Amino acid sequence: MAEILFVTWDGGGNVPPALSIAAELTARGHSVRFVGHPGQREALAAAGVDVAPSAHARAFSALESHSPLALIATFGDRGLGHDVLEALADRPADVVVVDCLLFGVMAELRRAGRPYIVLEHLYDAYLTGPWMKGPMGLGMRLKRLRPVRALAAAQLRLVTSVPSLDPAGARTDLAYVGPVCPVAPAVEARTEVGPTVLVSLSTYRLPRMAECLQTIVDACADLDAQVVVTTGPVVDPAELRAPANVDVHRYVPHVELMPRASLMIGHGGHGTTMQALAHDLPMVLMPMHPMLDQPMVARSVESAGAGRVVRKKATADELRPLIASLLADGPHRAAARRLGAEIRALPGAAGAADRIEAWCVTAAGKPSPTARS
């Protein structure tokens, strides 16, 4: 059995795929540990994984606002890389699975000659396009981190996305395993209260989140539908004025809500969007930040016919007829079902575990006891 070390950061949607893959590996008998930001220790431990100390990593929290310079410092943080090397010195690992944005960690692993696998929890077209060619990539290069070489040096690049949606999906050097998210069987909607609309924006602090949620709630006020809003850790539910047909919660697992929903209104975050599609949900998508992957994800869903993209500054009057039209029957529902079937057919966490496991046993020169074709 292998020793595997995961390295993550407190970014919100990037953590659940890593935890799910780690759980799959643990169930197969492998030993798994995590290194992350100090503030993640309690949440990671609560998820049931061993957590190594992170004494050198810079402090970072998804609940706080961060400037581009602060993000560059975080993604290029060699201190977190030092924590990883200390964890390896304390207990060696066969391979390190590192978040695709942690180039400071990759630099330290390369310097020490340690093998690593990159976990891409977003579209590769975004990572190697707008991210790498924009301010973040420039910041990495100014810190002499050579991000292109760092990705090329990976033993394997696992992409937890859908090739048909990711513009980079035709690349043969990437291992697409599909979205890693829980999916529950569809259930019959309660007809006496009409269809259900799920509303959720980011769990990461972004500008004007409460204001945008309020606009969406106002747009849904006259709908013949039950609307469920999950605000996440950033927005207090008490901040929102909710009409009678809108229930507001800080947190409800989406896997409990999506099976009975008819429409998702979200921000284009990769994880939430893929999970909604996995439940056959068409979407109204309001990207919350132009520099993140949300606009690209939202456009890809719209291009596939499964949703519509709206401006962050859209008014309730502009949103209301669009939401009503997507609640109705139409080709957008067939498109969402087609994408849902495609996602459910992909191996997800099991496929990622297969790939990691196969690499470990190949590196050790032994046949794999559990890897599936």
C-alpha positions as a Markdown table, in Angstrom:
| # | Residue | x | y | z |
|---|---|---|---|---|
| 1 | Met | 0.0 | 0.0 | 0.0 |
| 2 | Ala | 1.2 | 3.5 | -0.8 |
| 3 | Glu | 1.8 | 6.6 | 1.3 |
| 4 | Ile | 0.2 | 9.7 | -0.3 |
| 5 | Leu | 0.5 | 13.3 | 0.8 |
| 6 | Phe | -2.1 | 15.8 | -0.5 |
| 7 | Val | -1.3 | 19.6 | -0.5 |
| 8 | Thr | -4.2 | 22.0 | -0.6 |
| 9 | Trp | -5.1 | 25.6 | 0.3 |
| 10 | Asp | -8.2 | 27.3 | 1.7 |
| 11 | Gly | -9.9 | 28.2 | -1.5 |
| 12 | Gly | -13.4 | 26.7 | -1.1 |
| 13 | Gly | -14.3 | 24.5 | -4.0 |
| 14 | Asn | -10.8 | 23.1 | -4.5 |
| 15 | Val | -10.9 | 21.2 | -1.2 |
| 16 | Pro | -13.8 | 18.8 | -1.6 |
| 17 | Pro | -12.4 | 17.0 | -4.7 |
| 18 | Ala | -9.1 | 16.4 | -2.9 |
| 19 | Leu | -10.9 | 15.0 | 0.2 |
| 20 | Ser | -13.1 | 12.7 | -1.9 |
| 21 | Ile | -10.1 | 11.3 | -3.8 |
| 22 | Ala | -8.3 | 10.9 | -0.5 |
| 23 | Ala | -11.3 | 9.0 | 1.0 |
| 24 | Glu | -11.3 | 6.7 | -2.0 |
| 25 | Leu | -7.6 | 6.0 | -1.6 |
| 26 | Thr | -8.0 | 5.4 | 2.1 |
| 27 | Ala | -10.9 | 2.9 | 1.5 |
| 28 | Arg | -8.5 | 1.0 | -0.7 |
| 29 | Gly | -6.0 | 0.7 | 2.2 |
| 30 | His | -3.6 | 3.4 | 1.3 |
| 31 | Ser | -2.2 | 5.9 | 3.9 |
| 32 | Val | -3.2 | 9.5 | 3.2 |
| 33 | Arg | -2.2 | 12.8 | 4.9 |
| 34 | Phe | -2.8 | 16.4 | 4.1 |
| 35 | Val | -0.8 | 19.7 | 4.4 |
| 36 | Gly | -2.7 | 22.9 | 4.0 |
| 37 | His | -3.1 | 26.4 | 5.5 |
| 38 | Pro | -3.0 | 26.6 | 9.3 |
| 39 | Gly | -6.7 | 27.7 | 9.4 |
| 40 | Gln | -7.7 | 24.5 | 7.5 |
| 41 | Arg | -6.4 | 22.2 | 10.2 |
| 42 | Glu | -9.6 | 21.8 | 12.1 |
| 43 | Ala | -11.8 | 21.3 | 9.0 |
| 44 | Leu | -9.4 | 18.8 | 7.5 |
| 45 | Ala | -9.2 | 16.9 | 10.7 |
| 46 | Ala | -13.0 | 16.9 | 11.0 |
| 47 | Ala | -13.1 | 15.4 | 7.5 |
| 48 | Gly | -11.3 | 12.4 | 8.9 |
| 49 | Val | -7.8 | 12.9 | 7.4 |
| 50 | Asp | -4.4 | 13.1 | 9.1 |
| 51 | Val | -3.0 | 16.6 | 9.0 |
| 52 | Ala | 0.7 | 17.4 | 9.1 |
| 53 | Pro | 1.9 | 20.6 | 10.7 |
| 54 | Ser | 2.1 | 23.8 | 8.6 |
| 55 | Ala | 4.5 | 26.0 | 10.5 |
| 56 | His | 5.9 | 28.0 | 7.6 |
| 57 | Ala | 2.9 | 28.6 | 5.4 |
| 58 | Arg | 1.5 | 32.1 | 5.2 |
| 59 | Ala | -1.9 | 32.7 | 6.8 |
| 60 | Phe | -4.8 | 32.6 | 4.4 |
| 61 | Ser | -8.6 | 32.3 | 4.8 |
| 62 | Ala | -11.3 | 32.0 | 2.1 |
| 63 | Leu | -13.5 | 34.1 | 4.4 |
| 64 | Glu | -11.4 | 37.2 | 4.0 |
| 65 | Ser | -10.9 | 39.5 | 1.1 |
| 66 | His | -7.5 | 39.2 | -0.7 |
| 67 | Ser | -5.8 | 41.5 | -3.2 |
| 68 | Pro | -4.2 | 40.1 | -6.3 |
| 69 | Leu | -0.8 | 40.6 | -4.7 |
| 70 | Ala | -1.9 | 38.6 | -1.6 |
| 71 | Leu | -3.1 | 35.8 | -3.9 |
| 72 | Ile | 0.2 | 35.8 | -5.8 |
| 73 | Ala | 2.0 | 35.6 | -2.5 |
| 74 | Thr | -0.2 | 32.6 | -1.5 |
| 75 | Phe | 0.1 | 30.7 | -4.7 |
| 76 | Gly | 3.8 | 31.3 | -4.8 |
| 77 | Asp | 4.4 | 30.6 | -1.1 |
| 78 | Arg | 7.5 | 28.5 | -0.7 |
| 79 | Gly | 6.8 | 28.4 | 3.0 |
| 80 | Leu | 4.0 | 25.9 | 2.4 |
| 81 | Gly | 6.5 | 24.0 | 0.3 |
| 82 | His | 8.9 | 23.9 | 3.3 |
| 83 | Asp | 6.0 | 22.4 | 5.4 |
| 84 | Val | 5.5 | 19.7 | 2.7 |
| 85 | Leu | 9.2 | 18.8 | 2.7 |
| 86 | Glu | 9.2 | 18.6 | 6.5 |
| 87 | Ala | 6.2 | 16.4 | 6.4 |
| 88 | Leu | 8.0 | 14.1 | 4.0 |
| 89 | Ala | 11.1 | 14.1 | 6.2 |
| 90 | Asp | 9.0 | 13.1 | 9.1 |
| 91 | Arg | 7.1 | 10.4 | 7.2 |
| 92 | Pro | 8.1 | 9.7 | 3.6 |
| 93 | Ala | 5.5 | 9.4 | 0.9 |
| 94 | Asp | 5.4 | 7.7 | -2.5 |
| 95 | Val | 4.0 | 10.7 | -4.2 |
| 96 | Val | 2.6 | 14.2 | -3.4 |
| 97 | Val | -0.7 | 15.2 | -4.9 |
| 98 | Val | -0.6 | 19.0 | -5.1 |
| 99 | Asp | -3.3 | 21.6 | -5.9 |
| 100 | Cys | -2.7 | 23.0 | -9.4 |
| 101 | Leu | -2.4 | 26.6 | -8.1 |
| 102 | Leu | 0.3 | 26.0 | -5.5 |
| 103 | Phe | 3.4 | 26.8 | -7.6 |
| 104 | Gly | 5.5 | 27.6 | -4.6 |
| 105 | Val | 5.0 | 24.1 | -3.4 |
| 106 | Met | 5.8 | 22.6 | -6.8 |
| 107 | Ala | 9.0 | 24.6 | -6.9 |
| 108 | Glu | 10.2 | 23.2 | -3.6 |
| 109 | Leu | 9.2 | 19.7 | -4.6 |
| 110 | Arg | 11.2 | 20.1 | -7.9 |
| 111 | Arg | 14.2 | 21.5 | -6.0 |
| 112 | Ala | 14.1 | 18.5 | -3.7 |
| 113 | Gly | 13.6 | 15.9 | -6.5 |
| 114 | Arg | 10.3 | 14.7 | -5.1 |
| 115 | Pro | 7.7 | 13.3 | -7.5 |
| 116 | Tyr | 4.3 | 15.0 | -7.6 |
| 117 | Ile | 0.9 | 14.7 | -9.2 |
| 118 | Val | -1.0 | 17.9 | -10.0 |
| 119 | Leu | -4.7 | 18.0 | -9.2 |
| 120 | Glu | -6.6 | 20.4 | -11.5 |
| 121 | His | -10.0 | 21.2 | -10.0 |
| 122 | Leu | -11.0 | 23.5 | -12.8 |
| 123 | Tyr | -10.8 | 23.8 | -16.6 |
| 124 | Asp | -7.3 | 23.3 | -17.9 |
| 125 | Ala | -8.1 | 25.9 | -20.5 |
| 126 | Tyr | -8.5 | 28.4 | -17.7 |
| 127 | Leu | -5.3 | 27.3 | -15.8 |
| 128 | Thr | -3.1 | 27.4 | -18.9 |
| 129 | Gly | -4.9 | 30.3 | -20.5 |
| 130 | Pro | -6.2 | 33.3 | -18.5 |
| 131 | Trp | -4.6 | 32.3 | -15.2 |
| 132 | Met | -1.2 | 31.5 | -16.6 |
| 133 | Lys | -1.1 | 34.4 | -19.1 |
| 134 | Gly | -2.7 | 37.0 | -16.8 |
| 135 | Pro | -1.6 | 38.7 | -13.6 |
| 136 | Met | -1.4 | 35.5 | -11.6 |
| 137 | Gly | 1.0 | 33.8 | -14.0 |
| 138 | Leu | 3.0 | 37.0 | -14.3 |
| 139 | Gly | 3.3 | 37.1 | -10.6 |
| 140 | Met | 4.6 | 33.5 | -10.5 |
| 141 | Arg | 7.2 | 34.3 | -13.2 |
| 142 | Leu | 8.3 | 37.4 | -11.3 |
| 143 | Lys | 8.8 | 35.1 | -8.3 |
| 144 | Arg | 10.9 | 32.9 | -10.6 |
| 145 | Leu | 8.6 | 29.9 | -10.1 |
| 146 | Arg | 8.4 | 28.9 | -13.8 |
| 147 | Pro | 4.7 | 27.7 | -13.7 |
| 148 | Val | 4.8 | 26.1 | -17.2 |
| 149 | Arg | 7.8 | 24.0 | -16.2 |
| 150 | Ala | 6.2 | 23.1 | -12.9 |
| 151 | Leu | 3.2 | 21.6 | -14.7 |
| 152 | Ala | 5.3 | 19.9 | -17.2 |
| 153 | Ala | 7.4 | 18.3 | -14.4 |
| 154 | Ala | 4.3 | 16.6 | -12.9 |
| 155 | Gln | 4.2 | 12.9 | -13.1 |
| 156 | Leu | 0.5 | 13.1 | -13.9 |
| 157 | Arg | -2.1 | 15.9 | -14.3 |
| 158 | Leu | -5.5 | 14.9 | -13.1 |
| 159 | Val | -8.4 | 17.1 | -14.3 |
| 160 | Thr | -11.6 | 16.8 | -12.4 |
| 161 | Ser | -13.7 | 18.2 | -15.2 |
| 162 | Val | -15.6 | 17.4 | -18.4 |
| 163 | Pro | -13.6 | 17.2 | -21.6 |
| 164 | Ser | -16.6 | 18.3 | -23.7 |
| 165 | Leu | -17.0 | 21.5 | -21.7 |
| 166 | Asp | -13.3 | 22.3 | -21.1 |
| 167 | Pro | -11.9 | 24.0 | -24.2 |
| 168 | Ala | -8.6 | 22.2 | -23.5 |
| 169 | Gly | -10.3 | 18.8 | -23.3 |
| 170 | Ala | -8.7 | 17.4 | -26.5 |
| 171 | Arg | -5.2 | 17.3 | -25.0 |
| 172 | Thr | -3.9 | 13.8 | -24.6 |
| 173 | Asp | -1.4 | 14.7 | -21.9 |
| 174 | Leu | -4.1 | 15.3 | -19.4 |
| 175 | Ala | -6.0 | 12.7 | -17.4 |
| 176 | Tyr | -9.7 | 13.7 | -17.3 |
| 177 | Val | -11.5 | 11.8 | -14.6 |
| 178 | Gly | -14.6 | 13.9 | -14.5 |
| 179 | Pro | -16.1 | 16.1 | -11.7 |
| 180 | Val | -15.6 | 14.8 | -8.2 |
| 181 | Cys | -18.9 | 15.5 | -6.5 |
| 182 | Pro | -21.7 | 13.7 | -4.7 |
| 183 | Val | -24.7 | 12.8 | -6.8 |
| 184 | Ala | -28.0 | 11.6 | -5.5 |
| 185 | Pro | -30.9 | 10.1 | -7.5 |
| 186 | Ala | -33.6 | 12.5 | -8.6 |
| 187 | Val | -36.7 | 12.7 | -6.4 |
| 188 | Glu | -40.3 | 13.8 | -7.3 |
| 189 | Ala | -40.7 | 17.5 | -6.7 |
| 190 | Arg | -43.5 | 18.6 | -4.4 |
| 191 | Thr | -46.2 | 19.8 | -6.8 |
| 192 | Glu | -48.2 | 21.7 | -4.2 |
| 193 | Val | -45.5 | 24.3 | -3.8 |
| 194 | Gly | -44.4 | 24.3 | -7.4 |
| 195 | Pro | -40.8 | 23.6 | -8.7 |
| 196 | Thr | -37.8 | 24.2 | -6.6 |
| 197 | Val | -35.1 | 26.8 | -7.5 |
| 198 | Leu | -31.7 | 26.5 | -5.7 |
| 199 | Val | -29.7 | 29.7 | -5.3 |
| 200 | Ser | -26.1 | 29.6 | -4.2 |
| 201 | Leu | -23.1 | 31.9 | -4.9 |
| 202 | Ser | -19.5 | 31.3 | -3.8 |
| 203 | Thr | -18.3 | 30.1 | -0.4 |
| 204 | Tyr | -15.2 | 32.3 | -1.0 |
| 205 | Arg | -15.5 | 36.0 | -0.1 |
| 206 | Leu | -16.1 | 38.0 | -3.3 |
| 207 | Pro | -17.3 | 41.6 | -3.7 |
| 208 | Arg | -21.0 | 42.4 | -3.5 |
| 209 | Met | -22.1 | 38.9 | -2.7 |
| 210 | Ala | -24.9 | 39.9 | -0.4 |
| 211 | Glu | -26.2 | 42.5 | -2.8 |
| 212 | Cys | -26.3 | 40.0 | -5.7 |
| 213 | Leu | -28.1 | 37.4 | -3.6 |
| 214 | Gln | -30.7 | 40.0 | -2.6 |
| 215 | Thr | -31.2 | 40.9 | -6.3 |
| 216 | Ile | -31.8 | 37.2 | -7.1 |
| 217 | Val | -34.2 | 36.8 | -4.2 |
| 218 | Asp | -36.1 | 39.9 | -5.3 |
| 219 | Ala | -36.3 | 38.5 | -8.9 |
| 220 | Cys | -37.7 | 35.2 | -7.5 |
| 221 | Ala | -40.3 | 36.9 | -5.3 |
| 222 | Asp | -43.3 | 36.5 | -7.7 |
| 223 | Leu | -42.3 | 33.1 | -9.1 |
| 224 | Asp | -44.7 | 30.2 | -8.7 |
| 225 | Ala | -41.8 | 28.2 | -7.2 |
| 226 | Gln | -40.2 | 27.4 | -3.9 |
| 227 | Val | -36.8 | 29.0 | -3.7 |
| 228 | Val | -34.0 | 27.8 | -1.5 |
| 229 | Val | -31.0 | 30.0 | -0.9 |
| 230 | Thr | -27.8 | 28.8 | 0.7 |
| 231 | Thr | -25.6 | 31.8 | 1.6 |
| 232 | Gly | -22.5 | 30.0 | 2.7 |
| 233 | Pro | -20.0 | 31.2 | 5.4 |
| 234 | Val | -19.5 | 34.7 | 4.0 |
| 235 | Val | -23.1 | 36.1 | 3.9 |
| 236 | Asp | -25.3 | 36.1 | 7.0 |
| 237 | Pro | -28.8 | 34.9 | 6.1 |
| 238 | Ala | -30.2 | 37.7 | 8.3 |
| 239 | Glu | -28.8 | 40.2 | 5.8 |
| 240 | Leu | -31.4 | 39.1 | 3.2 |
| 241 | Arg | -35.0 | 40.2 | 2.9 |
| 242 | Ala | -36.8 | 37.1 | 1.9 |
| 243 | Pro | -40.5 | 36.8 | 0.6 |
| 244 | Ala | -42.8 | 34.0 | 1.6 |
| 245 | Asn | -41.6 | 31.6 | -1.2 |
| 246 | Val | -37.9 | 31.9 | -0.3 |
| 247 | Asp | -36.1 | 30.0 | 2.4 |
| 248 | Val | -32.7 | 31.2 | 3.3 |
| 249 | His | -30.1 | 29.0 | 5.0 |
| 250 | Arg | -26.4 | 29.4 | 5.7 |
| 251 | Tyr | -25.7 | 25.8 | 4.8 |
| 252 | Val | -27.6 | 22.8 | 3.5 |
| 253 | Pro | -25.7 | 20.1 | 1.5 |
| 254 | His | -26.4 | 20.7 | -2.1 |
| 255 | Val | -26.7 | 16.9 | -2.7 |
| 256 | Glu | -29.8 | 17.0 | -0.5 |
| 257 | Leu | -31.4 | 19.9 | -2.5 |
| 258 | Met | -30.3 | 19.3 | -6.1 |
| 259 | Pro | -32.2 | 16.0 | -6.6 |
| 260 | Arg | -35.6 | 17.8 | -6.2 |
| 261 | Ala | -34.6 | 21.1 | -7.8 |
| 262 | Ser | -35.7 | 22.2 | -11.3 |
| 263 | Leu | -33.2 | 25.1 | -11.7 |
| 264 | Met | -30.0 | 26.3 | -10.2 |
| 265 | Ile | -29.0 | 30.0 | -10.0 |
| 266 | Gly | -25.2 | 30.1 | -9.3 |
| 267 | His | -22.0 | 32.0 | -10.0 |
| 268 | Gly | -20.2 | 29.7 | -12.4 |
| 269 | Gly | -17.9 | 28.2 | -9.8 |
| 270 | His | -16.6 | 24.9 | -11.3 |
| 271 | Gly | -17.5 | 22.6 | -8.4 |
| 272 | Thr | -21.1 | 23.8 | -7.9 |
| 273 | Thr | -21.7 | 24.1 | -11.6 |
| 274 | Met | -20.5 | 20.5 | -12.3 |
| 275 | Gln | -22.6 | 19.2 | -9.4 |
| 276 | Ala | -25.7 | 20.9 | -10.7 |
| 277 | Leu | -25.1 | 19.5 | -14.2 |
| 278 | Ala | -24.6 | 16.1 | -12.7 |
| 279 | His | -28.1 | 16.4 | -11.3 |
| 280 | Asp | -29.5 | 17.4 | -14.8 |
| 281 | Leu | -30.1 | 21.0 | -13.7 |
| 282 | Pro | -30.2 | 23.9 | -16.2 |
| 283 | Met | -28.7 | 27.1 | -14.8 |
| 284 | Val | -28.7 | 30.8 | -14.6 |
| 285 | Leu | -25.1 | 31.8 | -14.0 |
| 286 | Met | -23.9 | 35.1 | -12.6 |
| 287 | Pro | -20.1 | 35.2 | -12.6 |
| 288 | Met | -18.9 | 37.0 | -9.5 |
| 289 | His | -15.3 | 37.9 | -10.5 |
| 290 | Pro | -13.9 | 38.5 | -14.0 |
| 291 | Met | -10.4 | 37.2 | -13.1 |
| 292 | Leu | -11.6 | 33.8 | -11.9 |
| 293 | Asp | -12.7 | 30.8 | -13.9 |
| 294 | Gln | -16.4 | 31.6 | -13.4 |
| 295 | Pro | -16.9 | 33.5 | -16.7 |
| 296 | Met | -15.3 | 30.7 | -18.7 |
| 297 | Val | -17.4 | 28.0 | -17.0 |
| 298 | Ala | -20.6 | 30.0 | -17.4 |
| 299 | Arg | -20.0 | 30.6 | -21.1 |
| 300 | Ser | -19.3 | 26.9 | -21.6 |
| 301 | Val | -22.6 | 25.9 | -20.1 |
| 302 | Glu | -24.4 | 28.5 | -22.1 |
| 303 | Ser | -22.7 | 27.3 | -25.3 |
| 304 | Ala | -23.8 | 23.8 | -24.5 |
| 305 | Gly | -27.4 | 25.0 | -24.3 |
| 306 | Ala | -27.8 | 24.2 | -20.6 |
| 307 | Gly | -28.0 | 27.7 | -19.2 |
| 308 | Arg | -27.8 | 31.4 | -19.6 |
| 309 | Val | -25.1 | 33.9 | -18.4 |
| 310 | Val | -26.2 | 37.1 | -16.7 |
| 311 | Arg | -24.3 | 40.2 | -15.6 |
| 312 | Lys | -23.4 | 40.7 | -12.0 |
| 313 | Lys | -25.1 | 44.1 | -12.3 |
| 314 | Ala | -28.3 | 42.6 | -13.7 |
| 315 | Thr | -31.5 | 44.0 | -12.0 |
| 316 | Ala | -34.3 | 41.9 | -10.6 |
| 317 | Asp | -36.5 | 43.1 | -13.4 |
| 318 | Glu | -34.0 | 41.8 | -15.9 |
| 319 | Leu | -33.6 | 38.4 | -14.1 |
| 320 | Arg | -37.2 | 37.7 | -13.5 |
| 321 | Pro | -38.4 | 36.7 | -17.0 |
| 322 | Leu | -35.1 | 34.8 | -17.7 |
| 323 | Ile | -35.5 | 32.7 | -14.6 |
| 324 | Ala | -39.2 | 32.0 | -15.5 |
| 325 | Ser | -38.2 | 30.9 | -19.0 |
| 326 | Leu | -35.6 | 28.5 | -17.7 |
| 327 | Leu | -38.0 | 27.1 | -15.2 |
| 328 | Ala | -40.2 | 26.1 | -18.1 |
| 329 | Asp | -39.7 | 23.2 | -20.4 |
| 330 | Gly | -37.4 | 23.6 | -23.4 |
| 331 | Pro | -34.2 | 22.5 | -25.1 |
| 332 | His | -32.1 | 23.7 | -22.1 |
| 333 | Arg | -33.5 | 20.8 | -20.1 |
| 334 | Ala | -32.4 | 18.2 | -22.7 |
| 335 | Ala | -29.0 | 19.8 | -22.9 |
| 336 | Ala | -28.6 | 19.7 | -19.1 |
| 337 | Arg | -29.7 | 16.0 | -19.1 |
| 338 | Arg | -27.2 | 15.2 | -21.8 |
| 339 | Leu | -24.4 | 16.8 | -19.8 |
| 340 | Gly | -25.6 | 15.1 | -16.6 |
| 341 | Ala | -25.4 | 11.7 | -18.2 |
| 342 | Glu | -21.9 | 12.5 | -19.5 |
| 343 | Ile | -20.7 | 13.5 | -16.1 |
| 344 | Arg | -22.3 | 10.5 | -14.3 |
| 345 | Ala | -20.6 | 8.2 | -16.8 |
| 346 | Leu | -17.1 | 9.5 | -15.9 |
| 347 | Pro | -15.2 | 7.8 | -13.1 |
| 348 | Gly | -14.7 | 10.8 | -10.8 |
| 349 | Ala | -12.9 | 10.1 | -7.5 |
| 350 | Ala | -12.6 | 6.4 | -8.3 |
| 351 | Gly | -10.9 | 7.2 | -11.6 |
| 352 | Ala | -8.5 | 9.6 | -9.9 |
| 353 | Ala | -7.6 | 7.1 | -7.3 |
| 354 | Asp | -7.0 | 4.5 | -10.0 |
| 355 | Arg | -4.6 | 6.8 | -11.7 |
| 356 | Ile | -2.7 | 7.7 | -8.5 |
| 357 | Glu | -2.6 | 4.1 | -7.4 |
| 358 | Ala | -1.4 | 2.9 | -10.8 |
| 359 | Trp | 1.4 | 5.5 | -10.8 |
| 360 | Cys | 2.5 | 4.4 | -7.4 |
| 361 | Val | 2.7 | 0.8 | -8.2 |
| 362 | Thr | 4.4 | 1.4 | -11.5 |
| 363 | Ala | 7.0 | 3.6 | -9.8 |
| 364 | Ala | 7.5 | 0.8 | -7.3 |
| 365 | Gly | 7.8 | -1.8 | -10.1 |
| 366 | Lys | 4.9 | -3.9 | -8.9 |
| 367 | Pro | 1.6 | -4.9 | -10.5 |
| 368 | Ser | -1.4 | -3.0 | -9.2 |
| 369 | Pro | -3.8 | -5.0 | -7.0 |
| 370 | Thr | -6.8 | -2.8 | -7.4 |
| 371 | Ala | -6.4 | -0.4 | -10.4 |
| 372 | Arg | -9.2 | -0.8 | -12.9 |
| 373 | Ser | -9.1 | -0.4 | -16.7 |
